Amino acid sequence: MKTQQTTLGKWFALTVLGTLLACACSQQPSPSEAPAMVGDAREIKTRLQIVQARQMGLRKAPPQIDLLLEWFCTPASPSYKMGFGFVAPLSYHRHAAAMTALGRLADASTLPALEAQKSRLWRSAHFRANYARIHAELLYPAPRNAQQWREKIDAYLQVAELTQEQLAEYFRSQRVPEIVNYGDPQPVEIIAVRVLVEMAGEAYANGVREAFEMLKWVNYERDPVSALRAGFAKTPASQRVAWLISQIMSREVVRTSDDYLVQALADCGSEAVPAILEAVVRLKQREEDPYAPVNMLLEALSVIEYAEGRPSLKRLAADSNAFIAGTAWDVLRYALMFRASDW
């Protein structure tokens, strides 16, 4: 399918490729430069597509529906499994990112193409959950009261072919997600509840203050990603960076679900950078090397500043604190331009 890239997409891709070439050409990098990066050109291209899909879904870039429809159903180059919120081949991460974006955009023009793939992809949790979201968003784009939000929940579950009882039982009976690396296919119950919680956050922002209370029939807080989404939505926008950093600073070990915490902080953009750097300074004062929070904060920096060449990370790679410098150096070795493909 022939498509035209937006100016933003071309700029981002060219900037990133320039960064990669600069890193690859550096034979003996100094502490202030990036080390040789791990990853081949095909893998980098797929990662860039995941970034673009996320930006479209978050409305930080003009939506290109044709591209999203191509990415959600076209297999990418074969790859080993990677952890970006969950463990799966990079091709599935691209599928998840594209379907998440399509669900958020809820463009009626996408339905024929999705219908054509429904029988083939219904087992994909991200397809099923976001296909249902498109229908629900088109019926109730912005619920303004409890009744409209209840009807939106019902419409979503009906299209997803799920019931409240089914989801509630799953969350009661399963060892939900704290230490489980979900692969492909992922449980539709988990992804469907995460979509419901995200839509609840939007209803909450629109004045439906009981939006989360109306999901009490499922214990969604057993899923740390849904709990994070709800906590983020309830936190005033001006306090979200501080709230996310406080969550990270309390970590003693890095959990699989923490990829979403890193991504949530990275999505706050450049305004989060001063607070992240200040938190790193505070971590230097701890007696033991605080691996978990340092690694998570530096990963967030990588995602935020990737297109600019990651200047903050390069400075930290030359830090007088050996642990901080070493961690920054390790992060610079990878093309870490996003942390969770479906957040």
N, C-alpha and C positions, 0 to 999 in steps of 0.2 A: 504494500500500500504506500503510495507516494504521498508524502506530507512535507510541509514547509516548517522548519524550525523557527521559533520566535527569536527575536534579537536577544532576549534574555537567555534562552536555551543555548544559542550559539556562543554567547559570551562566557557562560558558565563552563561549557564544554572546552572551549579554547583555553580558558584560564587554567582549568584543571590539567589538561594535557600539557600545557606549558610547564606547570609545576612538576609533573611526572618526568618530563624530559630533563628538567634541570636537576632533579634528584638522581636520575639514572646516569647522567653524565659526570656526576661528582665521584671520582675514584677514591679520594681520601678526604671526606668531609671534615671540616673543623667543627668544634662543639656548637657553633652558632648556625651551622648548616644542617639540612636534613640528611639522614642516612639513605642509602639505596632502598627503594621501596619494594615491598613484596607484592606480587600480582602481575598478571599479564594484561595486554591491551584489551582482549575480549571481555575479561572480567571487569576491568575498569569501565568499559562502555556500558555494561549491564548495571553496574553500580550507579553510573551517571543517570541512567534511565529511571532507576528507583528514586533517586533524588528529585528528578524532574516530576515524576508522578506524585510524590509527596507534596512538592511545592504547589502543583496544580490543585490537589485536593484541599490543601490548606488555604487556597486562594492567595498565595504569595507569588503566583505566576499565572499568566493567562492560560486558561484551560485549552488543551488541544485534544479534543475527544477522539479523533482518529488515531492518535498515538496511543492513548490509553486503551482503546479497543484492540489495537494491534498487540500491545504488551501483555494484556491480560490473557490472551489465548495463544500467542505464538511462543513456542519453546525457545528459551535462550540457549547459549552454548552449554554443553554438559559441564557440571562442576561438582566438586565435593560439597558436603553439607557445611553450612556456615551458621553461626549464631548471631542473629540480628533480632533479638526479642524472643525468637524461637529458633530451633535448629532445623534447617531444611536446605535443599540445593538453592543456589542463587536464583535459578529460574523461577522457583516457587516464591521466593521473596519478591521478585518483580511482579509476579501474578498477584500476590497479596497487596503490594503497594498500589498497583493499578486498580484492583477491585475496590480497595479502601477509598481511593480518590473518586472513582465512579459513584460509589455510594454517597459520598459527601456532596458531590456536585449535583446528583439526582437530576440528570438531564433526560427528559422523556425520549429524546432522539436515540439514546443508546439502547433502548429496550428491544428493538428488533434484532440487533446483533447479539445481545445477551440471550434472548429467547432461542436463537439458533444454536447456542452452545449449552443450553440448559441441561439437556439429557446427558451430555458428555461431562459436564463440570459440576453437577449437583452434589457430588461427594466432596467437592472442595468447600471447606468451611467458609473461606473468605468469599467465594462466589455466592454461596447460598445466603449468607448473612447480609451481604451488601446488595445483592439482587432484591432481597426483601426490603432493605432500607430505601432503595430508590422508589419503590411503590409507596411505602409509608410516607416518605418525604413529599412526594407529589400530591398525596391526599391531604397531608397536614404539614405544610412547610414550616410553620412557626406557631405551635400551640401557645395560646395566650391564657388558658385556664385549665383546671384539672380535668374537666370533661374532654376537652380536645386532646389532652395528653393521654388520657385513658384510651380514647378511640385510636390514637396513633399506635399505642402499644399493641392493641388488639389487631390492628391492620398489619402490623409488622409480623406478629406471630403467625397470623393466618397465611401470609405469603411464604414465610419461612418454613411452614408446615411443622411448627413447634407449638407446644402448649406451656402454660405457666407451670403445670404440675410436672411436666417432663424436665424443665429446667431446674425447678426447685429440687426435685429428686436427685438430679445429677450433682448439684452442689452439696446436697446432704450426704451423698453416698461415696463420692469420689475423693481421692487424695488430691484435691485441687491445688494447682500449679506452682506451689512454692519451689519445689526442687525438681519438677518434672520438665524435661526438655521436650516440648511438643514438636513433632516433625510433621511431615506431609504424609497422609492428611491429618490435620488438627481436629480436635473435637469441635463440632459445630456448636455445641452447648456453650463452650467457653467464648467463642468469637461472637455468637449471637448476644450473649449477655453483655459483652464489652461494647457492642454497638448500641444496645439499649441504654447502657450507662452514659455513653457519649451523647446520645440524643436527649437523655434526661438532663445532662449538663446544659444543653442548648435551651431546653424548656425552662430550666432554672434561671438562666440568664435573661430569658424573656418575661420573667415575673411569676412563673409557676413555682412558687417556693416549696410546694409539697412534691415536686417531681421525683425526688429520690425516695421519699417516704412511700410513694406509690409503686416502688419496686421492692417493697419489703417482703413480698412473697418468695423472693429468691435471695439467699444469703450471698450477695455478690461480693461482699467484702472478704470472703474466703479466697477470692482471686486478687492477688496483690495489684494486678494491672487495673482492674476495675476499681479497686479501692483508691489507687493513685488518681485515676480519672475523676472520681467523685470528689476527692479532697482538693484537687486542682481547681475544679469547677466552683467549689464553695469558697475558695480563697480569693479575696479581691485582687484584681489584676496588678495593682501596684505592689502587692506583697508576694506575688508568686515566685519570683526569683529567689527571694530570701527563704520562702517556705521550702522550695525544692532543694536549695543548698543545705538547709537544716536537716532534711531527710538524708541527704548524701553524707553529711558529716557524722551522722549517727551509725553509719554502716561499719561493721567489723569484718564482714566477708562480702564478696560480690556474689549476688544471686542472679540467676538467669533473668528474673523479672526486673532487675535493676537496669537492664538495657533501656527499658521504657522510661525510667527516671532520668537517665542521662539524656535521652531524646527529648523529653519534655523540657529539660533545662536548655538544651541546644536550640529548641524551637523558639525560645524567648529572644534569641538573636544577639546582636552585638551589645545590646544594653546589659546583658548578663556578664560580659567579660570582666569589668572592674570588680564585681562582687566575687566572681570565681577566683580571680588573682588574689584578692584579699583573703579569701578562705584558704588558699594554698599557703599564704604567709602564716596564717594561724596554725595550720597543720605542721609547719616546721617546728613549732614549739612543743609538740608532743614528744614524749620520751621514746616511744616505740615508733617504728616506721608505719604510718597509717596507710597501708597499701590500698585498701578498698576505696576510701574517699579520694585519695590522690589520683588513683587510676580513673575513677569515674569523672572527676572534675577535668582532668586533662583530656579525656575522651570527648567531653562536651566542648572543650576549647577547639579540638580538632574539627568537629562537625561545624561549629560556628564559623571558623576562620579558614576552612579548607580552600575555598575559591580564591582567597587572598594569599595563599601560600603558608598559612599557619604561623604568623610571626610570633605570637605569644608563646607557642610551644617551642619554637626555635630558641627564644630567649631563655626559657626554662631549661632547655637542654644544656645550657652553659651555666646553670645555677651553681652556686657554691655548695648547696646541699646535694650530696651525692645521690641520695635516694630520689629526690625530686628530678634531678638531671637525668638519671638513669631511666626513670619512668617516662619522662618526656621523650627521651631518645627512642624508647621502645614503641611509643604511640606513633611517632613520626615514621616508623618503618612501614606502617600500613595505610592504605588509602581509605581512611576512616572518615567518610563524608556523610554518613548517617549511622544511627545505632539501632533503631528498631524500624523495620520495614512497614509495619502496619499500625504505627501510633499516629 
